[in-house]
Amino acid sequence: MAIYVKMAETPQEIDGIFQTRHRVFVEEENDMPARLDSRFFDRFDAYPSTGNVIAVDDGRVIGGVRVVEATELGTPADEFFDFADYLPGDVVKLGAGSWFCLERKYRGLPRLSFALMGMSYRWALSRGISHIVCPIRPCAARLFWRNGYKPLASQLFVEKKKLHFIPAILDLKELNHRFMNFLKQHATNQSAALDIAA
């Protein structure tokens, strides 16, 4: 069996990642209240400035990550933290990462989280994004630190969402050699499927 990592393109793939977010954050992590339709999405998912990277196992979406290009409408990260004072002077275009999720039974699979992150960086760079900001759940922080993100403050709490988070930033010019090799390998097709041994 193989798992593929790609950009979500079809209505079924996009609906699949909405359902996977709900499965992970409600049913597995018990971090968020259930929704009647068993899907998590917001207005940013409707914008053409948003890319969703998904992991697919036997036709079923089992994980993903979202990157939103900053526009005059803002980003999902704005609801958590005012990143403006923490942005370096070399920001060309800002993006925001969110909704990183992976079903529990797939979390230990080698290279899967790396491939999700790598494909999201590929999409961001194709949009001219130089930096990605992200509110990171403390339980996932080590994964993000390993993948190049840097904390901007200590753990905070957003009352409106009842969530603890750490504001962080990624400078895409500082990606390590593993990600640079990944980007070179997949430079010509942001929707290329990646075969990951399960």
BAGU-287898 format. One record per residue (C-alpha): residue number from 1; x, y, z; residue in one letter. Coordinates in pm, 1 decimal, padded with zeros to 6 digits. Example, Ala and Ser with C-alpha at 12.3 -4.5 7.8 and 13.67 -1.06 7.14 Angstrom:
BEGIN
+-----+----------+----------+----------+------+
!  nr !     east !    north !       up ! rest !
+-----+----------+----------+----------+------+
!   1 !  01230.0 ! -00450.0 !  00780.0 !    A !
!   2 !  01367.0 ! -00106.0 !  00714.0 !    S !
+-----+----------+----------+----------+------+
This chain:
BEGIN
+-----+----------+----------+----------+------+
!  nr !     east !    north !       up ! rest !
+-----+----------+----------+----------+------+
!   1 !  00000.0 !  00000.0 !  00000.0 !    M !
!   2 !  00117.4 !  00354.9 ! -00075.1 !    A !
!   3 !  00028.8 !  00693.7 !  00066.0 !    I !
!   4 !  00029.8 !  00992.6 ! -00165.0 !    Y !
!   5 !  00088.3 !  01356.6 ! -00073.2 !    V !
!   6 ! -00049.5 !  01614.2 ! -00315.4 !    K !
!   7 ! -00240.3 !  01937.8 ! -00349.4 !    M !
!   8 ! -00615.1 !  01898.9 ! -00290.3 !    A !
!   9 ! -00781.1 !  01971.7 ! -00622.4 !    E !
!  10 ! -01115.0 !  01795.5 ! -00654.6 !    T !
!  11 ! -01432.9 !  01864.5 ! -00453.2 !    P !
!  12 ! -01396.6 !  01516.7 ! -00299.9 !    Q !
!  13 ! -01038.4 !  01586.6 ! -00188.2 !    E !
!  14 ! -01128.9 !  01925.3 ! -00040.3 !    I !
!  15 ! -01431.4 !  01783.4 !  00139.8 !    D !
!  16 ! -01209.2 !  01497.2 !  00255.6 !    G !
!  17 ! -00963.2 !  01729.2 !  00430.1 !    I !
!  18 ! -01251.1 !  01913.2 !  00601.0 !    F !
!  19 ! -01370.2 !  01577.2 !  00740.2 !    Q !
!  20 ! -01017.4 !  01473.8 !  00840.6 !    T !
!  21 ! -00969.4 !  01795.7 !  01038.6 !    R !
!  22 ! -01284.9 !  01710.6 !  01231.9 !    H !
!  23 ! -01179.3 !  01348.3 !  01289.5 !    R !
!  24 ! -00840.3 !  01453.8 !  01425.5 !    V !
!  25 ! -00930.5 !  01758.1 !  01634.5 !    F !
!  26 ! -01264.5 !  01632.2 !  01771.0 !    V !
!  27 ! -01268.0 !  01253.3 !  01770.3 !    E !
!  28 ! -00897.4 !  01184.1 !  01832.2 !    E !
!  29 ! -00766.2 !  01489.3 !  02019.1 !    E !
!  30 ! -01086.9 !  01615.5 !  02182.2 !    N !
!  31 ! -00953.3 !  01970.7 !  02136.0 !    D !
!  32 ! -01254.2 !  02126.4 !  01968.8 !    M !
!  33 ! -01633.6 !  02097.5 !  01989.7 !    P !
!  34 ! -01803.2 !  01873.5 !  01733.8 !    A !
!  35 ! -01976.5 !  02024.1 !  01431.7 !    R !
!  36 ! -02309.6 !  01888.1 !  01308.9 !    L !
!  37 ! -02172.4 !  01823.0 !  00959.6 !    D !
!  38 ! -01846.6 !  01668.5 !  01095.5 !    S !
!  39 ! -01633.7 !  01910.1 !  00894.1 !    R !
!  40 ! -01400.5 !  02198.9 !  00982.2 !    F !
!  41 ! -01356.2 !  02483.7 !  00736.1 !    F !
!  42 ! -01365.0 !  02862.2 !  00737.5 !    D !
!  43 ! -01387.6 !  03150.3 !  00491.4 !    R !
!  44 ! -01020.2 !  03118.1 !  00395.7 !    F !
!  45 ! -01087.2 !  02775.0 !  00247.8 !    D !
!  46 ! -01302.9 !  02947.1 ! -00015.4 !    A !
!  47 ! -01032.5 !  03186.7 ! -00135.5 !    Y !
!  48 ! -00811.5 !  03119.9 ! -00439.1 !    P !
!  49 ! -00518.7 !  03236.8 ! -00222.8 !    S !
!  50 ! -00540.0 !  02913.7 ! -00018.4 !    T !
!  51 ! -00366.0 !  02582.5 ! -00080.5 !    G !
!  52 ! -00446.2 !  02256.6 !  00097.6 !    N !
!  53 ! -00188.7 !  01978.3 !  00089.2 !    V !
!  54 ! -00335.4 !  01635.9 !  00162.9 !    I !
!  55 ! -00213.8 !  01284.9 !  00240.9 !    A !
!  56 ! -00425.8 !  01013.7 !  00080.1 !    V !
!  57 ! -00432.1 !  00644.2 !  00168.2 !    D !
!  58 ! -00635.5 !  00417.2 ! -00059.3 !    D !
!  59 ! -00848.9 !  00708.4 ! -00178.1 !    G !
!  60 ! -00918.8 !  00846.2 !  00171.7 !    R !
!  61 ! -00772.9 !  01174.0 !  00301.8 !    V !
!  62 ! -00586.3 !  01094.9 !  00625.0 !    I !
!  63 ! -00404.2 !  01422.3 !  00686.1 !    G !
!  64 ! -00317.8 !  01763.5 !  00554.5 !    G !
!  65 ! -00194.1 !  02116.1 !  00605.7 !    V !
!  66 ! -00320.7 !  02450.5 !  00479.2 !    R !
!  67 ! -00123.7 !  02755.7 !  00365.1 !    V !
!  68 ! -00300.4 !  03087.7 !  00306.3 !    V !
!  69 ! -00139.8 !  03369.1 !  00111.9 !    E !
!  70 ! -00186.4 !  03699.6 !  00294.2 !    A !
!  71 ! -00421.5 !  03940.4 !  00117.0 !    T !
!  72 ! -00609.0 !  04255.5 !  00218.9 !    E !
!  73 ! -00853.5 !  04014.0 !  00389.7 !    L !
!  74 ! -00581.2 !  03897.5 !  00626.4 !    G !
!  75 ! -00497.4 !  03540.1 !  00725.8 !    T !
!  76 ! -00634.1 !  03285.1 !  00974.4 !    P !
!  77 ! -00331.2 !  03351.7 !  01198.1 !    A !
!  78 ! -00453.4 !  03708.1 !  01261.7 !    D !
!  79 ! -00724.0 !  03570.7 !  01492.2 !    E !
!  80 ! -00454.0 !  03438.0 !  01726.1 !    F !
!  81 ! -00172.6 !  03691.6 !  01735.8 !    F !
!  82 ! -00056.2 !  04024.3 !  01592.8 !    D !
!  83 !  00249.3 !  03910.8 !  01398.1 !    F !
!  84 !  00319.5 !  04255.6 !  01245.9 !    A !
!  85 !  00572.9 !  04369.8 !  01507.6 !    D !
!  86 !  00765.3 !  04043.1 !  01483.1 !    Y !
!  87 !  00811.8 !  04024.0 !  01106.5 !    L !
!  88 !  01166.7 !  04064.6 !  00976.3 !    P !
!  89 !  01239.2 !  04338.9 !  00724.7 !    G !
!  90 !  01301.2 !  04095.7 !  00437.4 !    D !
!  91 !  00941.7 !  03968.1 !  00415.1 !    V !
!  92 !  00845.6 !  03973.6 !  00046.7 !    V !
!  93 !  00504.1 !  03817.1 !  00085.5 !    K !
!  94 !  00351.7 !  03664.9 !  00395.7 !    L !
!  95 !  00163.3 !  03338.6 !  00424.3 !    G !
!  96 ! -00002.5 !  03164.2 !  00717.4 !    A !
!  97 ! -00001.4 !  02794.3 !  00797.1 !    G !
!  98 ! -00289.4 !  02622.1 !  00972.5 !    S !
!  99 ! -00488.5 !  02304.3 !  01018.6 !    W !
! 100 ! -00190.4 !  02065.9 !  01018.6 !    F !
! 101 ! -00343.1 !  01729.5 !  01102.8 !    C !
! 102 ! -00265.8 !  01361.3 !  01065.9 !    L !
! 103 ! -00475.0 !  01072.3 !  01186.9 !    E !
! 104 ! -00314.7 !  00914.1 !  01490.8 !    R !
! 105 ! -00228.7 !  00577.8 !  01334.0 !    K !
! 106 ! -00024.4 !  00752.0 !  01060.9 !    Y !
! 107 !  00179.1 !  00984.7 !  01283.1 !    R !
! 108 !  00477.3 !  00754.3 !  01323.8 !    G !
! 109 !  00509.7 !  00684.1 !  00952.8 !    L !
! 110 !  00856.4 !  00793.0 !  00835.5 !    P !
! 111 !  00867.5 !  01091.6 !  00598.6 !    R !
! 112 !  00492.6 !  01155.5 !  00594.3 !    L !
! 113 !  00494.5 !  01474.5 !  00805.2 !    S !
! 114 !  00806.4 !  01583.8 !  00617.5 !    F !
! 115 !  00632.2 !  01534.8 !  00281.7 !    A !
! 116 !  00324.0 !  01729.9 !  00395.8 !    L !
! 117 !  00543.1 !  02018.8 !  00508.1 !    M !
! 118 !  00760.8 !  01998.1 !  00197.1 !    G !
! 119 !  00466.7 !  02014.7 ! -00040.1 !    M !
! 120 !  00321.2 !  02308.9 !  00154.6 !    S !
! 121 !  00655.6 !  02492.0 !  00120.8 !    Y !
! 122 !  00654.0 !  02410.6 ! -00251.0 !    R !
! 123 !  00308.4 !  02566.5 ! -00290.0 !    W !
! 124 !  00404.0 !  02872.9 ! -00081.9 !    A !
! 125 !  00715.6 !  02939.0 ! -00288.2 !    L !
! 126 !  00516.4 !  02902.1 ! -00611.1 !    S !
! 127 !  00298.8 !  03190.3 ! -00483.8 !    R !
! 128 !  00599.7 !  03409.5 ! -00403.6 !    G !
! 129 !  00561.0 !  03366.9 ! -00026.7 !    I !
! 130 !  00885.0 !  03429.8 !  00163.0 !    S !
! 131 !  00770.0 !  03374.5 !  00523.2 !    H !
! 132 !  00496.1 !  03167.7 !  00687.2 !    I !
! 133 !  00348.8 !  03252.6 !  01027.5 !    V !
! 134 !  00158.4 !  02998.6 !  01228.5 !    C !
! 135 ! -00010.9 !  02953.2 !  01567.1 !    P !
! 136 !  00126.4 !  02616.4 !  01679.8 !    I !
! 137 ! -00040.7 !  02384.1 !  01926.9 !    R !
! 138 !  00212.1 !  02310.6 !  02206.2 !    P !
! 139 !  00170.5 !  01934.1 !  02163.1 !    C !
! 140 !  00291.8 !  01965.2 !  01801.4 !    A !
! 141 !  00566.2 !  02223.0 !  01861.4 !    A !
! 142 !  00862.4 !  01983.7 !  01831.9 !    R !
! 143 !  00751.8 !  01880.5 !  01481.8 !    L !
! 144 !  00740.7 !  02244.1 !  01370.7 !    F !
! 145 !  01075.0 !  02333.5 !  01530.0 !    W !
! 146 !  01232.1 !  02037.1 !  01344.3 !    R !
! 147 !  01082.7 !  02167.0 !  01021.6 !    N !
! 148 !  01228.3 !  02516.9 !  01042.5 !    G !
! 149 !  00973.9 !  02723.1 !  01237.7 !    Y !
! 150 !  01098.6 !  02955.4 !  01513.7 !    K !
! 151 !  00891.5 !  03066.6 !  01814.8 !    P !
! 152 !  00810.7 !  03436.0 !  01848.8 !    L !
! 153 !  00676.6 !  03426.2 !  02205.9 !    A !
! 154 !  00598.5 !  03188.7 !  02487.8 !    S !
! 155 !  00282.5 !  02981.4 !  02498.3 !    Q !
! 156 ! -00030.9 !  03196.5 !  02484.7 !    L !
! 157 ! -00404.3 !  03135.9 !  02517.9 !    F !
! 158 ! -00675.3 !  03267.0 !  02287.0 !    V !
! 159 ! -01000.4 !  03292.0 !  02481.5 !    E !
! 160 ! -01227.5 !  03306.4 !  02177.4 !    K !
! 161 ! -01104.7 !  02967.1 !  02055.8 !    K !
! 162 ! -01019.0 !  02821.6 !  02398.5 !    K !
! 163 ! -00682.7 !  02710.4 !  02262.3 !    L !
! 164 ! -00322.6 !  02732.2 !  02379.5 !    H !
! 165 ! -00069.9 !  02812.6 !  02106.5 !    F !
! 166 !  00282.3 !  02933.8 !  02034.3 !    I !
! 167 !  00318.3 !  03200.0 !  01762.0 !    P !
! 168 !  00593.0 !  03104.2 !  01518.5 !    A !
! 169 !  00749.0 !  03202.4 !  01188.0 !    I !
! 170 !  00928.0 !  03019.4 !  00908.3 !    L !
! 171 !  01173.0 !  03191.5 !  00674.1 !    D !
! 172 !  01158.2 !  02989.1 !  00352.9 !    L !
! 173 !  01508.5 !  03105.7 !  00260.6 !    K !
! 174 !  01641.3 !  02916.0 !  00562.0 !    E !
! 175 !  01505.8 !  02570.5 !  00478.3 !    L !
! 176 !  01750.0 !  02290.4 !  00552.0 !    N !
! 177 !  01916.2 !  02080.1 !  00281.9 !    H !
! 178 !  01654.9 !  01801.2 !  00308.3 !    R !
! 179 !  01376.4 !  02041.4 !  00218.3 !    F !
! 180 !  01586.6 !  02206.8 ! -00052.1 !    M !
! 181 !  01642.8 !  01863.9 ! -00210.8 !    N !
! 182 !  01269.6 !  01792.3 ! -00183.9 !    F !
! 183 !  01186.9 !  02122.4 ! -00355.6 !    L !
! 184 !  01435.2 !  02054.9 ! -00637.2 !    K !
! 185 !  01291.9 !  01708.1 ! -00688.1 !    Q !
! 186 !  00937.5 !  01845.6 ! -00714.7 !    H !
! 187 !  01012.3 !  02179.9 ! -00877.7 !    A !
! 188 !  00801.3 !  02128.7 ! -01188.2 !    T !
! 189 !  00471.4 !  02003.1 ! -01048.4 !    N !
! 190 !  00313.6 !  02121.7 ! -00724.5 !    Q !
! 191 !  00045.1 !  01853.3 ! -00762.1 !    S !
! 192 !  00284.3 !  01561.7 ! -00803.4 !    A !
! 193 !  00188.4 !  01259.3 ! -00599.5 !    A !
! 194 !  00456.9 !  01129.2 ! -00366.4 !    L !
! 195 !  00477.4 !  00757.1 ! -00308.1 !    D !
! 196 !  00550.5 !  00689.3 !  00059.7 !    I !
! 197 !  00596.8 !  00332.4 !  00170.2 !    A !
! 198 !  00336.3 !  00246.7 !  00433.2 !    A !
+-----+----------+----------+----------+------+
